[in-house]
Amino acid sequence: MILKKIPYTYAEDVLNLYSPEKPILQLLHKDMTPFELIQAAMKEALFSDCMFFLAHALPLREAIWWAACCASENKTWNKEELDAISATKAWVNTPEENTRIHAGKMANAAQLETGAGWAAQAAFWSGGSMLRPEDPVVPPPLYLYAKGVAGSVNLSAVLPIEENAVEKYNAFVDIALDIANGGNGTNGKRKEN
């Protein structure tokens, strides 16, 4: 299957963007597509590895939208966490410096112990400077946002109840594949934005 929003022909091209774990590397074969590696990783229950792969494979805005969609699946967030998800969605809709900085503030308020906080942190790491606006500009390292996205999706899958994690991981891959095919991550379901 060709995933039109993933700009890489081969899974190896995505894996070269970061330092993947050995188990997912062992699944790789010559000319393997991103979709084939996603399928293989899920079959082998390499859930976290697969989330990192998808976070790097999707374009920046799509990856952060994916994190927001996955975090939105949890209906038990507190006010700060809901604000973090809203700030993430605001950045996706309007990827400007003020929405990026606001997402960073909401990540700090929500903290980085849940998928909601990491989604907003990923939006903050999308560009600009990692420091306060009055400090010298220090851009985030390339693909740092993808680590935030993967952290968000992985925590959203295992919290608050880890026993539902496999079901959530499968649903989150479906959301990613919908986005990768040009959808909005709802797989045809109506969701709140």
Residue frames relative to the residue before (quaternion, step in Angstrom):
aa qw qx qy qz dx dy dz
M 1.0000 0.0000 0.0000 0.0000 0.00 0.00 0.00
I 0.3145 -0.7192 0.5923 0.1817 3.56 -0.97 0.92
L 0.1845 -0.7627 0.6130 0.0919 3.57 -0.88 1.00
K 0.3307 -0.8305 0.4096 0.1819 3.55 -0.01 1.35
K 0.6883 0.4585 -0.3016 0.4743 3.63 1.12 -0.40
I 0.6115 0.4942 -0.3644 0.4991 3.59 1.26 -0.14
P 0.2630 -0.8355 0.4669 0.1218 3.57 -0.34 1.26
Y 0.5884 0.5582 -0.3722 0.4513 3.59 1.13 0.55
T 0.4069 -0.7177 0.5168 0.2284 3.56 -0.91 0.94
Y 0.8053 0.2191 -0.0768 0.5455 3.55 0.96 -0.90
A 0.5794 -0.5979 0.4376 0.3395 3.56 -1.11 0.76
E 0.6009 0.5853 -0.3514 0.4159 3.57 1.05 -0.76
D 0.6041 0.5655 -0.3531 0.4367 3.60 1.08 -0.69
V 0.6570 0.4848 -0.2989 0.4939 3.58 1.04 -0.78
L 0.6641 0.5196 -0.3070 0.4413 3.58 0.86 -0.93
N 0.6289 0.5417 -0.3302 0.4495 3.59 1.15 -0.55
L 0.5813 0.6049 -0.3649 0.4038 3.62 1.26 -0.20
Y 0.7951 0.1337 -0.0466 0.5898 3.59 1.21 -0.44
S 0.5382 -0.6015 0.4732 0.3530 3.58 -1.30 -0.11
P 0.1297 -0.8333 0.5339 0.0604 3.59 0.14 1.26
E 0.5751 -0.5738 0.4617 0.3561 3.53 -1.31 0.42
K 0.6650 -0.5479 0.3529 0.3647 3.55 -1.21 0.60
P 0.6472 0.5449 -0.3630 0.3906 3.67 0.81 -0.79
I 0.6836 0.4551 -0.3129 0.4771 3.62 0.91 -0.75
L 0.6054 0.5527 -0.3544 0.4499 3.59 1.09 -0.61
Q 0.6442 0.5388 -0.3192 0.4392 3.56 1.08 -0.71
L 0.6191 0.5429 -0.3404 0.4539 3.60 1.22 -0.34
L 0.5764 0.6437 -0.3548 0.3570 3.55 1.19 -0.59
H 0.0188 0.7589 -0.6509 -0.0108 3.53 -1.09 0.78
K 0.7136 -0.4685 0.3104 0.4183 3.55 -1.25 0.44
D 0.8619 0.0940 -0.1175 0.4842 3.54 -1.03 0.95
M 0.3226 0.7424 -0.5166 0.2791 3.60 1.17 0.50
T 0.3643 -0.7304 0.5357 0.2163 3.59 -0.91 0.92
P 0.6557 -0.4880 0.3791 0.4338 3.59 -1.21 0.28
F 0.6535 0.5176 -0.3251 0.4465 3.60 0.90 -0.86
E 0.6491 0.5167 -0.3218 0.4562 3.60 0.96 -0.81
L 0.6636 0.4865 -0.3128 0.4744 3.59 0.99 -0.77
I 0.6039 0.5418 -0.3549 0.4645 3.60 1.02 -0.71
Q 0.6616 0.5060 -0.3005 0.4647 3.58 0.88 -0.94
A 0.6766 0.4952 -0.2933 0.4593 3.58 0.87 -0.94
A 0.6601 0.5102 -0.3126 0.4542 3.59 0.93 -0.87
M 0.6613 0.4910 -0.3110 0.4743 3.59 0.95 -0.82
K 0.6303 0.5374 -0.3315 0.4516 3.60 1.00 -0.81
E 0.7262 0.4106 -0.2212 0.5052 3.58 1.07 -0.78
A 0.4460 -0.7185 0.4221 0.3267 3.59 1.33 0.17
L 0.3694 0.6895 -0.5218 0.3403 3.59 1.03 0.83
F 0.0280 -0.8785 0.4770 0.0058 3.53 0.85 1.08
S 0.6895 0.4713 -0.2934 0.4651 3.58 0.73 -1.00
D 0.6388 0.5252 -0.3216 0.4611 3.60 0.97 -0.86
C 0.6519 0.5179 -0.3102 0.4588 3.56 0.99 -0.84
M 0.6433 0.5186 -0.3269 0.4587 3.60 1.02 -0.79
F 0.6345 0.5082 -0.3283 0.4810 3.59 1.03 -0.75
F 0.6308 0.5300 -0.3311 0.4600 3.58 0.98 -0.82
L 0.6897 0.4738 -0.2860 0.4669 3.60 0.81 -0.96
A 0.6257 0.5497 -0.3379 0.4384 3.60 1.00 -0.78
H 0.6999 0.4298 -0.2568 0.5093 3.58 1.11 -0.65
A 0.6535 0.5435 -0.3145 0.4226 3.58 1.08 -0.67
L 0.6769 0.4765 -0.2965 0.4763 3.58 0.98 -0.81
P 0.5495 -0.5769 0.4718 0.3777 3.60 -1.14 0.50
L 0.7367 -0.4727 0.2675 0.4028 3.56 -1.20 0.60
R 0.7298 0.4212 -0.2677 0.4673 3.63 0.55 -1.05
E 0.6539 0.5135 -0.3148 0.4579 3.57 0.96 -0.83
A 0.6365 0.5234 -0.3289 0.4612 3.59 1.01 -0.77
I 0.6850 0.4687 -0.2895 0.4767 3.58 0.90 -0.89
W 0.6029 0.5310 -0.3529 0.4796 3.60 1.08 -0.64
W 0.6169 0.5426 -0.3374 0.4595 3.58 1.01 -0.81
A 0.6442 0.5113 -0.3222 0.4689 3.61 0.91 -0.88
A 0.6611 0.5049 -0.3074 0.4621 3.59 0.94 -0.87
C 0.6415 0.5226 -0.3200 0.4614 3.58 0.98 -0.83
C 0.6792 0.4858 -0.2919 0.4663 3.57 0.90 -0.91
A 0.6588 0.4982 -0.3110 0.4702 3.58 0.92 -0.87
S 0.6319 0.5544 -0.3268 0.4319 3.59 1.08 -0.69
E 0.5443 0.6302 -0.3932 0.3899 3.59 1.22 -0.36
N 0.6355 0.4996 -0.3264 0.4899 3.59 1.17 -0.55
K 0.2022 -0.8063 0.5491 0.0860 3.58 -0.76 1.04
T 0.6294 0.5580 -0.3306 0.4280 3.61 1.24 0.21
W 0.3328 0.7679 -0.4957 0.2322 3.61 1.17 0.36
N 0.4241 -0.6517 0.5561 0.2936 3.55 -1.22 0.52
K 0.7502 -0.4096 0.2598 0.4494 3.62 -1.27 0.12
E 0.6698 0.5023 -0.3127 0.4487 3.61 0.87 -0.89
E 0.6629 0.4961 -0.3066 0.4696 3.57 1.00 -0.77
L 0.6285 0.5132 -0.3303 0.4822 3.59 1.02 -0.73
D 0.6364 0.5190 -0.3186 0.4734 3.57 1.05 -0.79
A 0.6273 0.5328 -0.3333 0.4599 3.60 1.05 -0.74
I 0.6556 0.4910 -0.3121 0.4814 3.60 0.96 -0.83
S 0.6424 0.5183 -0.3228 0.4632 3.60 0.95 -0.82
A 0.6556 0.5047 -0.3093 0.4687 3.58 0.99 -0.84
T 0.6177 0.5351 -0.3378 0.4669 3.59 1.06 -0.72
K 0.6739 0.4840 -0.2888 0.4777 3.57 0.89 -0.94
A 0.6203 0.5378 -0.3440 0.4556 3.59 1.04 -0.73
W 0.6476 0.5005 -0.3262 0.4729 3.60 0.98 -0.79
V 0.6384 0.5218 -0.3407 0.4517 3.62 0.91 -0.82
N 0.6949 0.4738 -0.2717 0.4678 3.58 0.95 -0.87
T 0.7845 0.0766 -0.0202 0.6150 3.56 1.13 -0.72
P 0.0721 -0.8510 0.5196 0.0251 3.61 0.26 1.24
E 0.2779 0.7496 -0.5346 0.2741 3.52 0.38 1.32
E 0.7114 -0.4815 0.3078 0.4091 3.54 -1.28 0.35
N 0.6722 0.5002 -0.3239 0.4394 3.62 0.87 -0.81
T 0.6700 0.4639 -0.3149 0.4865 3.63 1.00 -0.69
R 0.6025 0.5475 -0.3526 0.4615 3.58 1.13 -0.59
I 0.6723 0.4823 -0.2943 0.4783 3.58 0.89 -0.92
H 0.6305 0.5256 -0.3316 0.4650 3.59 1.00 -0.80
A 0.6287 0.5261 -0.3357 0.4639 3.61 0.98 -0.78
G 0.6385 0.5245 -0.3258 0.4594 3.59 1.01 -0.76
K 0.6467 0.5049 -0.3171 0.4757 3.57 0.99 -0.78
M 0.6711 0.4876 -0.2977 0.4725 3.57 0.98 -0.81
A 0.5936 0.5417 -0.3616 0.4727 3.61 1.13 -0.58
N 0.6525 0.5065 -0.3120 0.4693 3.58 0.96 -0.84
A 0.6652 0.5007 -0.3057 0.4619 3.59 0.96 -0.83
A 0.7064 0.4516 -0.2579 0.4801 3.58 0.97 -0.86
Q 0.2964 -0.7615 0.4904 0.3031 3.54 1.22 -0.69
L 0.4983 -0.6958 0.4578 0.2408 3.51 -1.26 0.49
E 0.4229 0.6908 -0.4750 0.3439 3.54 0.89 0.97
T 0.7467 0.3002 -0.1827 0.5647 3.57 1.31 -0.05
G 0.6758 -0.4935 0.3705 0.4030 3.53 -1.30 0.25
A 0.6058 0.5726 -0.3568 0.4217 3.59 1.06 -0.67
G 0.6833 0.4832 -0.2875 0.4658 3.58 0.85 -0.95
W 0.6762 0.4914 -0.2965 0.4618 3.58 0.97 -0.83
A 0.5913 0.5519 -0.3796 0.4491 3.61 1.07 -0.57
A 0.6780 0.4726 -0.2877 0.4839 3.58 0.91 -0.92
Q 0.6213 0.5317 -0.3448 0.4608 3.60 1.04 -0.71
A 0.6215 0.5360 -0.3393 0.4597 3.59 1.02 -0.77
A 0.6393 0.5081 -0.3272 0.4754 3.60 0.97 -0.81
F 0.6445 0.5182 -0.3207 0.4618 3.58 0.97 -0.82
W 0.7081 0.4509 -0.2519 0.4816 3.58 1.02 -0.79
S 0.4335 0.7361 -0.4339 0.2861 3.60 1.24 0.11
G 0.7848 -0.1587 0.1275 0.5853 3.59 1.19 -0.32
G 0.6413 0.5528 -0.3633 0.3889 3.57 -1.14 -0.56
S 0.6343 -0.4963 0.4145 0.4238 3.54 -1.06 -0.83
M 0.4546 -0.6807 0.5040 0.2757 3.55 -1.12 0.67
L 0.6566 0.4972 -0.3060 0.4775 3.59 1.25 -0.25
R 0.6986 -0.4324 0.3479 0.4516 3.55 -1.33 0.05
P 0.6496 -0.5545 0.3466 0.3879 3.61 -1.10 0.59
E 0.6906 0.4812 -0.2900 0.4554 3.61 1.05 -0.63
D 0.6087 0.5501 -0.3480 0.4537 3.60 1.27 -0.20
P 0.6537 -0.4811 0.3809 0.4429 3.61 -1.24 0.25
V 0.5456 -0.6351 0.4417 0.3223 3.56 -1.10 0.71
V 0.0248 0.7511 -0.6579 0.0494 3.53 -0.91 1.06
P 0.2375 -0.8045 0.5251 0.1437 3.59 -0.14 1.25
P 0.5362 -0.6119 0.4584 0.3576 3.58 -1.11 0.56
P 0.5747 -0.5657 0.4446 0.3899 3.59 -1.11 0.53
L 0.6362 -0.5331 0.4048 0.3835 3.54 -1.20 0.62
Y 0.8546 0.1133 -0.1322 0.4893 3.58 -0.94 0.98
L 0.3306 0.7267 -0.5337 0.2789 3.62 1.14 0.42
Y 0.5877 0.5785 -0.3658 0.4315 3.58 1.06 -0.71
A 0.6324 0.5490 -0.3380 0.4295 3.62 1.02 -0.79
K 0.6109 0.5231 -0.3544 0.4770 3.59 1.08 -0.61
G 0.6407 0.5113 -0.3173 0.4769 3.59 1.04 -0.74
V 0.6303 0.5260 -0.3229 0.4709 3.57 1.02 -0.83
A 0.6793 0.4812 -0.2956 0.4686 3.60 0.82 -0.98
G 0.6305 0.5257 -0.3311 0.4652 3.59 1.00 -0.76
S 0.6479 0.5239 -0.3071 0.4599 3.55 0.98 -0.88
V 0.7010 0.4675 -0.2757 0.4626 3.57 0.78 -1.03
N 0.6610 0.5033 -0.3165 0.4579 3.60 0.91 -0.84
L 0.6812 0.4624 -0.3005 0.4815 3.61 0.89 -0.83
S 0.6242 0.5344 -0.3410 0.4566 3.59 1.04 -0.68
A 0.6532 0.5157 -0.3117 0.4585 3.59 1.13 -0.60
V 0.7866 0.3574 -0.1829 0.4691 3.59 0.91 -0.81
L 0.7189 0.3732 -0.2487 0.5310 3.60 1.23 -0.23
P 0.5891 -0.1536 -0.7922 -0.0416 1.67 -2.07 1.32
I 0.7539 0.3094 -0.1902 0.5476 3.63 1.18 -0.34
E 0.3445 -0.7867 0.4793 0.1806 3.56 -0.37 1.26
E 0.5800 0.6206 -0.3883 0.3573 3.60 1.07 -0.54
N 0.6781 0.4494 -0.2919 0.5030 3.62 1.21 -0.30
A 0.3534 0.8010 -0.4462 0.1855 3.58 1.29 0.02
V 0.6573 0.5100 -0.3386 0.4395 3.65 0.81 -0.86
E 0.6477 0.5098 -0.3126 0.4722 3.57 0.95 -0.86
K 0.6642 0.4945 -0.3037 0.4712 3.58 0.96 -0.86
Y 0.6365 0.5242 -0.3402 0.4520 3.60 0.90 -0.83
N 0.6499 0.5041 -0.3205 0.4698 3.60 0.93 -0.82
A 0.6539 0.4992 -0.3095 0.4768 3.59 0.96 -0.84
F 0.6697 0.5067 -0.3053 0.4489 3.59 0.96 -0.83
V 0.6156 0.5088 -0.3487 0.4905 3.59 1.10 -0.60
D 0.6177 0.5340 -0.3427 0.4646 3.60 1.02 -0.73
I 0.6322 0.5165 -0.3238 0.4782 3.59 1.02 -0.82
A 0.6608 0.5081 -0.3059 0.4601 3.60 0.90 -0.93
L 0.6748 0.4903 -0.3021 0.4614 3.58 0.91 -0.87
D 0.6025 0.5403 -0.3511 0.4710 3.59 1.09 -0.66
I 0.6610 0.4854 -0.2950 0.4904 3.58 0.94 -0.91
A 0.6624 0.5198 -0.3006 0.4479 3.58 0.93 -0.89
N 0.6969 0.4261 -0.2607 0.5145 3.58 1.21 -0.45
G 0.6596 -0.5408 0.2946 0.4309 3.58 1.26 0.31
G 0.5074 0.6440 -0.4250 0.3837 3.59 1.27 0.13
N 0.5616 -0.6179 0.4391 0.3316 3.53 -1.33 -0.01
G 0.6317 -0.5730 0.3257 0.4082 3.58 1.23 0.24
T 0.6108 0.5665 -0.3584 0.4213 3.56 1.22 0.07
N 0.3215 -0.7739 0.4886 0.2427 3.59 1.28 -0.10
G 0.7303 -0.4279 0.2333 0.4787 3.56 1.04 0.77
K 0.5740 0.5636 -0.3896 0.4485 3.59 1.29 -0.09
R 0.4478 -0.6541 0.5306 0.3000 3.56 -1.15 0.59
K 0.0161 0.7899 -0.6112 0.0467 3.57 -0.85 1.03
E 0.5193 -0.5968 0.5077 0.3413 3.49 -1.32 0.42
N 0.2208 -0.7587 0.5954 0.1455 3.56 -1.12 0.66
